[in-house]
Amino acid sequence: MKKKYLAIILGMALSLTSVCAFAEEETDAQEDVVIVEETETEELTGRIESINDDGSLVISVGDWEEDASDESIGTLTLSGEEVEAAFADGISAVSLIDYKTITVVEAEAEEDTDAAEDSATVEEAAETDKAEEGTDSEAADTTDEDAEAADADVTDEDADGEDTDAESTDTEDIESVETEEIDTSDLQIGDIITFTMNEDGAIDTLTLISAASDEEVDAEESADAAEEADDAESDGEA
């Protein structure tokens, strides 16, 4: 009878030991699990203002708005904010073979904004006076406007077919645009780029969407040469 009790006690002890060991293994497995949080990357568009000696860029960023009817046209409104960033080791850089046509709107200084507001107030007052003077002549011009509108309708109908053909040609040109890999050393001051930065603040993707014109490059080189000449003259005087 005693042996029977001893066997039961030993069996219970062995089962408890295996349960404890399994619990420890499960705890260790849970500790090895690493939760990776996905980070959202923001895509920015800007103009290259300068290239540092170490190859990093100083970029004026802004709001990029693409034309709804033509993907090859857009407007970049600079915000006045500048970003300085180097290139990541595994950067992905591409270039459009047919670059976009971009209108760049420069950021306005605060003083210029106040002056513009005062000018707008003066212009509004002048326009009000002109509107009052022109009220009497509007009735006389109504008949002429109606005749011109009738002629314009006929002209527009004739031009509709031509506009349709032009739009289809533009669409074909947009679809034929290809990209190619570029070397970041080929970038120039004045280029318009779209880029993203990683968590270290380095540029990891870059697309050249508009290259600086030859006139812009020549003007920048002339400005750099003049600045170097001024520095050399200042050093000589010192």
C-alpha atoms as one frame of an Amber mdcrd trajectory, in Angstrom:
protein
   0.000   0.000   0.000   2.821   2.381   0.865   4.499   1.609  -2.467   1.270
   2.476  -4.257   1.107   5.865  -2.523   4.787   6.531  -3.309   4.179   5.754
  -6.996   1.247   8.204  -7.111   3.289  10.953  -5.434   6.218  10.442  -7.807
   3.873  10.575 -10.805   2.354  13.861  -9.625   5.820  15.361  -9.055   6.979
  14.390 -12.549   3.860  15.925 -14.161   4.328  19.215 -12.275   7.989  19.352
 -13.369   7.066  18.993 -17.080   4.388  21.696 -16.782   6.895  24.137 -15.277
   9.469  23.396 -17.987   6.862  23.955 -20.737   5.833  27.277 -19.164   9.470
  28.466 -19.089   9.957  27.532 -22.766   6.781  29.402 -23.747   7.929  32.494
 -21.808  11.331  32.458 -23.547   9.636  32.159 -26.941   7.436  35.175 -26.204
  10.487  37.226 -25.203  12.109  36.484 -28.585   9.172  38.013 -30.508  10.048
  41.505 -31.828   7.233  43.808 -32.902   8.264  45.941 -35.890   6.271  49.138
 -36.346   5.922  50.417 -39.896   7.036  54.027 -40.347   5.344  56.272 -42.892
   7.655  58.151 -45.240   6.644  61.578 -46.518   7.365  62.450 -50.133   8.643
  65.999 -50.647   9.249  68.120 -53.738  11.714  70.988 -53.928  14.444  72.839
 -55.808  18.161  72.233 -55.244  19.602  75.518 -53.940  23.201  74.425 -53.321
  25.427  71.341 -53.244  27.877  71.066 -50.353  31.458  69.845 -50.655  30.497
  66.509 -49.062  27.809  65.957 -51.727  24.819  66.723 -49.494  22.042  68.952
 -50.812  20.307  72.099 -49.615  16.740  71.951 -50.953  13.943  74.539 -50.868
  10.755  72.514 -50.389   7.205  73.486 -51.220   3.748  72.334 -52.251   3.666
  70.374 -55.499   0.452  70.503 -57.560   0.148  68.518 -60.766  -2.129  69.667
 -63.579  -5.249  67.490 -63.597  -5.489  67.483 -67.389  -1.776  67.077 -68.188
   0.612  65.051 -66.003   3.638  66.663 -67.641   2.755  70.115 -66.235   2.825
  71.222 -62.604   3.338  74.092 -60.173   5.778  74.150 -57.253   4.957  76.803
 -54.634   7.991  77.215 -52.377   7.275  77.558 -48.657  10.533  79.289 -47.721
  11.664  76.222 -45.730  14.990  74.583 -46.572  16.104  71.002 -45.939  19.746
  69.918 -45.821  20.304  66.197 -46.269  22.948  63.716 -47.394  22.342  60.607
 -49.487  21.694  57.211 -47.917  24.053  54.366 -48.835  21.435  52.445 -50.821
  19.742  55.425 -52.452  17.402  54.795 -55.378  17.702  57.640 -57.903  15.781
  57.855 -61.177  15.323  60.514 -63.834  12.518  61.247 -66.279  13.757  61.206
 -69.876  11.054  63.723 -70.810  11.051  66.162 -67.905   7.955  67.889 -66.571
   7.282  71.566 -67.267   7.199  73.185 -63.832   6.217  76.701 -62.808   8.044
  77.681 -59.602   6.342  80.224 -57.334   8.892  81.859 -55.040   8.157  82.217
 -51.313   7.275  85.794 -50.326   8.929  87.580 -47.415   6.718  89.011 -44.648
   7.470  92.630 -45.641   6.552  91.893 -49.241   3.276  90.382 -48.052   2.336
  93.567 -46.155   3.191  95.703 -49.182   1.114  93.460 -51.396  -1.884  93.837
 -49.065  -1.626  97.656 -49.172  -1.324  97.578 -52.959  -4.344  95.301 -53.200
  -6.404  97.771 -51.133  -5.494 100.627 -53.489  -6.276  98.511 -56.542  -9.680
  97.538 -55.129 -10.592 101.206 -54.644  -9.537 102.040 -58.202 -11.498  99.111
 -59.606 -14.608 100.282 -57.734 -14.358 103.735 -59.353 -13.903 102.196 -62.786
 -16.899  99.914 -62.246 -19.116 102.900 -61.446 -17.926 104.761 -64.555 -18.440
 101.740 -66.770 -22.035 101.054 -65.694 -23.455 103.563 -68.192 -21.582 102.033
 -71.132 -22.581  98.409 -70.406 -26.065  98.783 -71.921 -24.641 100.106 -75.208
 -22.134  97.235 -75.451 -24.723  94.473 -74.916 -25.766  94.271 -78.587 -22.163
  94.034 -79.789 -21.370  91.323 -77.240 -24.324  89.211 -78.386 -23.124  89.362
 -81.995 -19.573  88.467 -80.998 -20.824  85.561 -78.891 -22.731  84.120 -81.874
 -19.584  84.265 -84.022 -17.503  82.736 -81.215 -19.882  79.773 -80.887 -19.387
  78.887 -84.552 -15.609  79.165 -84.203 -15.588  76.979 -81.075 -17.581  74.262
 -82.813 -15.044  74.192 -85.651 -12.155  74.010 -83.172 -13.587  71.160 -81.064
 -12.316  68.514 -83.455  -8.818  69.984 -83.447  -8.735  70.166 -79.613  -9.704
  66.482 -79.352  -6.840  65.479 -81.635  -4.374  67.613 -79.628  -5.477  66.066
 -76.305  -5.052  62.529 -77.619  -1.528  63.412 -78.837  -0.601  64.855 -75.410
  -1.870  61.689 -73.682   0.262  59.511 -75.952   3.322  61.637 -75.161   2.732
  61.293 -71.401   2.325  57.511 -71.608   5.593  57.215 -73.555   7.653  58.875
 -70.798  10.287  56.503 -69.413  12.719  56.667 -66.516  16.371  55.818 -66.185
  18.733  55.494 -63.248  20.948  58.519 -62.598  24.117  59.190 -60.657  23.527
  61.626 -57.815  26.733  63.430 -58.819  24.946  64.528 -62.013  22.485  66.685
 -60.060  22.793  70.452 -60.507  21.665  73.582 -58.717  18.200  74.492 -59.947
  17.032  70.898 -60.523  13.512  70.094 -59.288  13.353  66.789 -57.419  10.869
  64.630 -55.548  12.449  62.734 -52.627  11.894  60.836 -49.392  14.106  60.647
 -46.303  14.672  57.731 -43.945  14.587  57.796 -40.143  18.223  58.986 -40.066
  17.348  62.072 -42.109  19.173  60.885 -45.246  17.651  60.873 -48.740  16.831
  57.272 -49.710  14.712  57.806 -52.844  15.044  60.636 -55.363  13.409  61.394
 -58.712  14.636  64.186 -60.955  11.430  65.608 -62.480  12.837  68.792 -64.065
  16.426  69.637 -64.935  17.841  73.149 -64.646  18.205  74.980 -67.947  21.635
  75.842 -69.361  20.974  79.540 -68.647  20.309  78.786 -64.978  23.467  76.688
 -64.699  25.588  79.405 -66.384  24.111  82.086 -64.108  24.867  80.012 -61.019
  28.434  79.347 -62.151  28.933  83.079 -62.775  27.565  83.889 -59.321  29.905
  81.317 -57.716  32.884  82.730 -59.614  32.022  86.272 -58.524  31.666  85.138
 -54.908  35.050  83.381 -55.016  36.625  86.510 -56.500  35.152  88.657 -53.706
  36.460  86.236 -51.088  39.924  86.255 -52.639  39.926  90.062 -52.733  38.856
  90.246 -49.098  41.637  87.850 -48.101  44.181  89.947 -50.028  43.101  93.155
 -48.283  43.317  91.452 -44.916
